[in-house]
Amino acid sequence: MFSLPFHSRWGQPFRAAAGLLPGVPVPAVSARSEAAEVRVQGLPPHRSKIPLMMTRRLLPIALFLSAAAYAQKYDGPRPPKPDVPYLKHAETLVATDVAEAKEEKRKDDILYTIDGVSSSAKTPLSSPILLFQMQKVSPEKLSLYKLDVKNDHREILFSPKKKQSAVPIRIQVTRLSSDNLFKIEVDESLQNGEYSLSPEGSNQVFCFQVY
């Protein structure tokens, strides 16, 4: 939605993305030469040296096993459709409203409008959690904005000069499993109102209401 023309002019939205495999330590390697070695904590000095070549061979295996274990760890609800954020209410998932925002250029400003004054996807949580099954859209490229309600529509204004220009709301994206299931968390308490997530470089929007 609002991302492509605005990320280059007003900067990237705040985002925190989890690592590919959380909790997997990467051994510290000394850069001394081919004879560089890695020490393993808990072993005496004469037994704690592992050749660097062996470490390089074992690390991919450790990463693979960690990924498999991590994929089995999450046993909660899963989105029935990919590339759509779902509000999580305990074990129940509520799909956000998928729509296309209309773009209108006004001199230096750009206004986006969405039909209707409210979303059918609602949550009472001021810091909602959403689940996202990635297929084509990366959740790390989603931005969250508050929408203004005007007459018969919702809108958001981007302006390089005006103080009321839209500012992205801080979110955190965490991988839950190796099959591209992600959790999206809002890092602040949201006021009651209309909100939208939108992928970078697209006018597609995923709307929901906080009440």
Secondary structure, 3 states (H helix, E strand, C coil): CCCHHHHHHHCCCCEEECCCCCCCCCCCCCCCCCCCEEECCCCCHHHCEEEHHHHHHHHHHHHHHHHHHHHHHCCCCCCCCCCCCEEEECCEEEECEEEECEEEEECCEEEEEEECCCCCCEECCCCCEEEEECCCCCHHHEEEEEEEEECCEEEEEECCCCCCCCCCECEEEEEEECCCEEEEEECCCCCCEEEEEEECCCCEEEEEEEC
